[in-house]
């Protein structure tokens, strides 16, 4: 199972790096875009884009056509704010990275989720026993809990509530009591 996940991760990494190496895009803030009608019967317009200043945005310079062909073309100078796009993309990547780091931290922190050798019922019993033992032990540092200790106790309380709900539903067959 772990080998399959590593293979998927490796494949994803290779595809990602390959797409970065061979992608061709324009990242400039300004451009001149000329749209000319198609001279072929397929009906698709000819679109030519070049990175030129506003004063050079002319059909003859961009498309390299003669004046009679340029009469049918429409050229527009466009500017865009790539800074905003970069900030938005960076924000999304940061949120995804933080969620991934949180997920990995939870997996490391709750080692019982990684032990797949035991059946689920045995794991749940072990967790319930461990929760009972942790609840009965006094808190460390003379009553002062660190952030991690508070988080651990909140997780333990949540797990006991979930365990009680499971018992109510599966054993007693009562819902939301």
Short mmCIF file of the C-alpha atoms (twelve columns), coordinates in Angstrom:
data_MODEL
# 
_entry.id   MODEL 
# 
loop_
_atom_site.group_PDB 
_atom_site.id 
_atom_site.type_symbol 
_atom_site.label_atom_id 
_atom_site.label_alt_id 
_atom_site.label_comp_id 
_atom_site.label_asym_id 
_atom_site.label_seq_id 
_atom_site.Cartn_x 
_atom_site.Cartn_y 
_atom_site.Cartn_z 
_atom_site.pdbx_PDB_model_num 
ATOM 1   C CA . UNK A 1   0.000   0.000  0.000   1 
ATOM 2   C CA . UNK A 2   2.794   2.429  0.908   1 
ATOM 3   C CA . UNK A 3   4.646   1.524  -2.274  1 
ATOM 4   C CA . UNK A 4   1.567   2.370  -4.336  1 
ATOM 5   C CA . UNK A 5   1.302   5.789  -2.674  1 
ATOM 6   C CA . UNK A 6   4.971   6.490  -3.309  1 
ATOM 7   C CA . UNK A 7   4.516   5.518  -6.946  1 
ATOM 8   C CA . UNK A 8   1.555   7.877  -7.291  1 
ATOM 9   C CA . UNK A 9   3.490   10.696 -5.643  1 
ATOM 10  C CA . UNK A 10  6.494   10.106 -7.898  1 
ATOM 11  C CA . UNK A 11  4.292   10.022 -10.989 1 
ATOM 12  C CA . UNK A 12  2.549   13.230 -9.944  1 
ATOM 13  C CA . UNK A 13  5.917   14.925 -9.346  1 
ATOM 14  C CA . UNK A 14  7.248   13.889 -12.752 1 
ATOM 15  C CA . UNK A 15  4.121   15.123 -14.544 1 
ATOM 16  C CA . UNK A 16  4.216   18.416 -12.629 1 
ATOM 17  C CA . UNK A 17  7.892   19.039 -13.409 1 
ATOM 18  C CA . UNK A 18  7.386   18.020 -17.031 1 
ATOM 19  C CA . UNK A 19  4.534   20.507 -17.408 1 
ATOM 20  C CA . UNK A 20  6.648   23.270 -15.868 1 
ATOM 21  C CA . UNK A 21  9.545   22.621 -18.228 1 
ATOM 22  C CA . UNK A 22  7.544   22.545 -21.450 1 
ATOM 23  C CA . UNK A 23  4.797   25.065 -20.805 1 
ATOM 24  C CA . UNK A 24  4.881   28.150 -22.972 1 
ATOM 25  C CA . UNK A 25  3.019   31.176 -21.724 1 
ATOM 26  C CA . UNK A 26  3.184   34.919 -21.705 1 
ATOM 27  C CA . UNK A 27  3.733   36.489 -18.332 1 
ATOM 28  C CA . UNK A 28  4.014   40.119 -19.411 1 
ATOM 29  C CA . UNK A 29  1.677   42.782 -18.112 1 
ATOM 30  C CA . UNK A 30  1.026   44.404 -21.522 1 
ATOM 31  C CA . UNK A 31  0.410   43.045 -25.013 1 
ATOM 32  C CA . UNK A 32  -1.027  43.865 -28.400 1 
ATOM 33  C CA . UNK A 33  -3.683  41.466 -29.685 1 
ATOM 34  C CA . UNK A 34  -4.842  41.509 -33.298 1 
ATOM 35  C CA . UNK A 35  -7.866  39.520 -34.484 1 
ATOM 36  C CA . UNK A 36  -8.181  39.065 -38.223 1 
ATOM 37  C CA . UNK A 37  -10.922 37.171 -40.092 1 
ATOM 38  C CA . UNK A 38  -9.957  33.773 -41.373 1 
ATOM 39  C CA . UNK A 39  -8.858  33.436 -44.950 1 
ATOM 40  C CA . UNK A 40  -9.574  29.688 -44.823 1 
ATOM 41  C CA . UNK A 41  -13.055 28.145 -44.871 1 
ATOM 42  C CA . UNK A 42  -12.808 26.816 -41.272 1 
ATOM 43  C CA . UNK A 43  -14.185 30.112 -39.925 1 
ATOM 44  C CA . UNK A 44  -11.746 30.501 -37.035 1 
ATOM 45  C CA . UNK A 45  -10.207 33.963 -36.769 1 
ATOM 46  C CA . UNK A 46  -6.456  34.458 -36.882 1 
ATOM 47  C CA . UNK A 47  -5.293  35.789 -33.530 1 
ATOM 48  C CA . UNK A 48  -1.821  37.266 -33.218 1 
ATOM 49  C CA . UNK A 49  -0.402  38.403 -29.884 1 
ATOM 50  C CA . UNK A 50  2.876   40.257 -29.407 1 
ATOM 51  C CA . UNK A 51  4.433   42.102 -26.506 1 
ATOM 52  C CA . UNK A 52  4.725   45.656 -27.784 1 
ATOM 53  C CA . UNK A 53  4.263   49.113 -26.293 1 
ATOM 54  C CA . UNK A 54  0.939   50.875 -26.870 1 
ATOM 55  C CA . UNK A 55  2.255   53.141 -29.634 1 
ATOM 56  C CA . UNK A 56  3.446   50.124 -31.692 1 
ATOM 57  C CA . UNK A 57  0.123   48.256 -31.477 1 
ATOM 58  C CA . UNK A 58  -0.637  48.308 -35.196 1 
ATOM 59  C CA . UNK A 59  -1.817  45.539 -37.518 1 
ATOM 60  C CA . UNK A 60  1.111   45.979 -39.912 1 
ATOM 61  C CA . UNK A 61  3.666   45.555 -37.115 1 
ATOM 62  C CA . UNK A 62  1.899   42.743 -35.234 1 
ATOM 63  C CA . UNK A 63  0.614   40.546 -38.086 1 
ATOM 64  C CA . UNK A 64  3.098   41.573 -40.796 1 
ATOM 65  C CA . UNK A 65  0.246   41.865 -43.341 1 
ATOM 66  C CA . UNK A 66  -0.234  44.489 -46.003 1 
ATOM 67  C CA . UNK A 67  -2.594  47.474 -45.630 1 
ATOM 68  C CA . UNK A 68  -5.563  45.952 -47.481 1 
ATOM 69  C CA . UNK A 69  -5.560  42.870 -45.264 1 
ATOM 70  C CA . UNK A 70  -5.153  45.020 -42.152 1 
ATOM 71  C CA . UNK A 71  -8.395  46.880 -42.867 1 
ATOM 72  C CA . UNK A 72  -10.331 43.783 -41.783 1 
ATOM 73  C CA . UNK A 73  -8.267  43.276 -38.604 1 
ATOM 74  C CA . UNK A 74  -8.971  44.666 -35.176 1 
ATOM 75  C CA . UNK A 75  -5.986  45.363 -32.914 1 
ATOM 76  C CA . UNK A 76  -6.263  46.205 -29.226 1 
ATOM 77  C CA . UNK A 77  -3.662  47.084 -26.649 1 
ATOM 78  C CA . UNK A 78  -4.290  45.173 -23.413 1 
ATOM 79  C CA . UNK A 79  -2.755  45.535 -20.004 1 
ATOM 80  C CA . UNK A 80  -3.392  43.256 -17.051 1 
ATOM 81  C CA . UNK A 81  -2.466  43.191 -13.421 1 
ATOM 82  C CA . UNK A 82  -0.418  40.027 -12.979 1 
ATOM 83  C CA . UNK A 83  0.502   41.053 -9.440  1 
ATOM 84  C CA . UNK A 84  -3.076  40.362 -8.305  1 
ATOM 85  C CA . UNK A 85  -3.050  36.979 -10.037 1 
ATOM 86  C CA . UNK A 86  0.264   36.084 -8.402  1 
ATOM 87  C CA . UNK A 87  -1.060  37.020 -4.948  1 
ATOM 88  C CA . UNK A 88  -4.233  34.953 -5.464  1 
ATOM 89  C CA . UNK A 89  -2.293  31.913 -6.644  1 
ATOM 90  C CA . UNK A 90  0.188   32.256 -3.796  1 
ATOM 91  C CA . UNK A 91  -2.675  32.468 -1.287  1 
ATOM 92  C CA . UNK A 92  -4.310  29.293 -2.639  1 
ATOM 93  C CA . UNK A 93  -0.995  27.413 -2.642  1 
ATOM 94  C CA . UNK A 94  -0.302  28.551 0.927   1 
ATOM 95  C CA . UNK A 95  -3.717  27.392 2.152   1 
ATOM 96  C CA . UNK A 96  -3.283  24.000 0.486   1 
ATOM 97  C CA . UNK A 97  0.223   23.647 1.930   1 
ATOM 98  C CA . UNK A 98  -0.995  24.517 5.434   1 
ATOM 99  C CA . UNK A 99  -3.798  21.979 5.147   1 
ATOM 100 C CA . UNK A 100 -1.314  19.331 4.021   1 
ATOM 101 C CA . UNK A 101 1.046   20.158 6.909   1 
ATOM 102 C CA . UNK A 102 -1.884  19.966 9.329   1 
ATOM 103 C CA . UNK A 103 -2.874  16.584 7.896   1 
ATOM 104 C CA . UNK A 104 0.667   15.232 8.240   1 
ATOM 105 C CA . UNK A 105 0.892   16.568 11.802  1 
ATOM 106 C CA . UNK A 106 -2.353  14.815 12.708  1 
ATOM 107 C CA . UNK A 107 -1.111  11.568 11.202  1 
ATOM 108 C CA . UNK A 108 2.130   11.766 13.138  1 
ATOM 109 C CA . UNK A 109 0.389   12.865 16.307  1 
ATOM 110 C CA . UNK A 110 -2.220  10.101 16.261  1 
ATOM 111 C CA . UNK A 111 -0.007  7.113  15.674  1 
ATOM 112 C CA . UNK A 112 -2.894  4.711  16.106  1 
ATOM 113 C CA . UNK A 113 -4.203  5.798  12.708  1 
ATOM 114 C CA . UNK A 114 -1.018  4.456  11.154  1 
ATOM 115 C CA . UNK A 115 -1.241  1.007  12.770  1 
ATOM 116 C CA . UNK A 116 -3.268  -0.982 10.268  1 
ATOM 117 C CA . UNK A 117 -2.295  -4.411 11.606  1 
ATOM 118 C CA . UNK A 118 -5.120  -4.439 14.152  1 
ATOM 119 C CA . UNK A 119 -8.805  -4.666 13.270  1 
ATOM 120 C CA . UNK A 120 -10.834 -1.509 13.706  1 
ATOM 121 C CA . UNK A 121 -12.688 -2.725 16.803  1 
ATOM 122 C CA . UNK A 122 -9.419  -3.585 18.593  1 
ATOM 123 C CA . UNK A 123 -7.986  -0.185 17.681  1 
ATOM 124 C CA . UNK A 124 -11.098 1.550  19.020  1 
ATOM 125 C CA . UNK A 125 -10.862 -0.396 22.279  1 
ATOM 126 C CA . UNK A 126 -7.186  0.521  22.610  1 
ATOM 127 C CA . UNK A 127 -8.020  4.177  21.982  1 
ATOM 128 C CA . UNK A 128 -10.806 4.113  24.549  1 
ATOM 129 C CA . UNK A 129 -8.457  2.518  27.130  1 
ATOM 130 C CA . UNK A 130 -5.762  5.063  26.350  1 
ATOM 131 C CA . UNK A 131 -8.267  7.915  26.630  1 
ATOM 132 C CA . UNK A 132 -9.460  6.639  30.026  1 
ATOM 133 C CA . UNK A 133 -5.868  6.427  31.264  1 
ATOM 134 C CA . UNK A 134 -5.050  9.903  29.944  1 
ATOM 135 C CA . UNK A 135 -8.174  11.387 31.534  1 
ATOM 136 C CA . UNK A 136 -7.291  9.960  34.942  1 
ATOM 137 C CA . UNK A 137 -3.676  11.172 34.907  1 
ATOM 138 C CA . UNK A 138 -3.013  14.667 36.324  1 
ATOM 139 C CA . UNK A 139 -1.974  17.395 33.924  1 
ATOM 140 C CA . UNK A 140 1.684   18.297 33.672  1 
ATOM 141 C CA . UNK A 141 3.485   21.423 34.891  1 
ATOM 142 C CA . UNK A 142 1.397   21.856 38.026  1 
ATOM 143 C CA . UNK A 143 -1.921  22.569 36.340  1 
ATOM 144 C CA . UNK A 144 -0.507  24.760 33.599  1 
ATOM 145 C CA . UNK A 145 -1.168  23.220 30.223  1 
ATOM 146 C CA . UNK A 146 0.651   24.114 27.114  1 
ATOM 147 C CA . UNK A 147 -1.144  24.645 23.838  1 
ATOM 148 C CA . UNK A 148 -0.348  21.094 22.798  1 
ATOM 149 C CA . UNK A 149 -1.737  19.676 26.055  1 
ATOM 150 C CA . UNK A 150 -4.968  21.641 25.658  1 
ATOM 151 C CA . UNK A 151 -5.274  20.397 22.095  1 
ATOM 152 C CA . UNK A 152 -4.634  16.836 23.238  1 
ATOM 153 C CA . UNK A 153 -7.292  17.035 25.927  1 
ATOM 154 C CA . UNK A 154 -9.797  18.506 23.455  1 
ATOM 155 C CA . UNK A 155 -9.069  15.648 21.084  1 
ATOM 156 C CA . UNK A 156 -9.495  13.120 23.894  1 
ATOM 157 C CA . UNK A 157 -12.844 14.634 24.885  1 
ATOM 158 C CA . UNK A 158 -13.969 14.553 21.281  1 
ATOM 159 C CA . UNK A 159 -12.900 10.906 20.925  1 
ATOM 160 C CA . UNK A 160 -14.808 9.920  24.067  1 
ATOM 161 C CA . UNK A 161 -17.931 11.646 22.734  1 
ATOM 162 C CA . UNK A 162 -17.553 9.861  19.409  1 
ATOM 163 C CA . UNK A 163 -17.012 6.542  21.197  1 
ATOM 164 C CA . UNK A 164 -20.138 7.123  23.301  1 
ATOM 165 C CA . UNK A 165 -22.142 7.984  20.188  1 
ATOM 166 C CA . UNK A 166 -20.920 4.806  18.489  1 
ATOM 167 C CA . UNK A 167 -21.940 2.747  21.506  1 
ATOM 168 C CA . UNK A 168 -25.354 4.424  21.581  1 
ATOM 169 C CA . UNK A 169 -25.962 3.846  17.901  1 
ATOM 170 C CA . UNK A 170 -24.552 0.347  17.478  1 
ATOM 171 C CA . UNK A 171 -25.162 -1.202 20.903  1 
ATOM 172 C CA . UNK A 172 -28.236 0.580  22.259  1 
ATOM 173 C CA . UNK A 173 -29.604 1.550  18.823  1 
ATOM 174 C CA . UNK A 174 -30.458 5.085  19.904  1 
ATOM 175 C CA . UNK A 175 -29.777 8.088  17.761  1 
ATOM 176 C CA . UNK A 176 -28.720 11.506 19.080  1 
ATOM 177 C CA . UNK A 177 -29.643 10.915 22.680  1 
# 
